[in-house]
């Protein structure tokens, strides 16, 4: 049995439905024995959040938790990480908010095939920054219709380059809150991407009619 299964967010439609490649991540997790399911992400940096009837944002982690509960998972086994806006934040948030406080060490991370190379590199580095190195991480990738985009390839290269300078959790903290556009105070210029590179965030309909689903 795992101490926790961390299920990575993968964006959502504007009607509040999860993207089709996120559902296999959740379905796979529900068939594996674990003490906790940790669902991740507040939203994504690349699109507006979904709003409820009172115009409050609905966290992506809440959408994922709702799916698990509708499929029979007890709410008492689900933990939400509702802070992050990207994969690096997923790793940092799950580590700091749940895995360290609860002593969760035997951990399975689930995401889609197109997202796995970068996710694995990030989680292994971030969790490896804890001095006692007691975490045991395993990974499962689920099949999807998406290919690894140029943006995803470049993001992995950039992450690996940045990660060379991370030797302590303080190093990562400084990077996140002083340099990373999702979390820092002053935004830095960033590369422009072609629309097709944003499919994993925005969905296929955006590519057809220049509007999100």
Buried (B, 14 or more C-beta within 10 A) or exposed (E): EBBBBBBBBBBBBBEBBBBBBBBBBBBBBBEEEBEBBBBBBBBBBBBEBBEEEEEEEBBBBBBBBBBBEEEEBEEEBBBBBBBBBBBBBBBBBBBBBBBBEBEBBBBBBBBBBBBBBBBBBBBBBBBEBBEEEEBEBEBBBBEBEBEBBEBBEEBBEEBEEBBEEBEEBEBBBBBBEEEBEBBEEEEEEEEEBEEEBBBBBBBEBBEEEEEBB
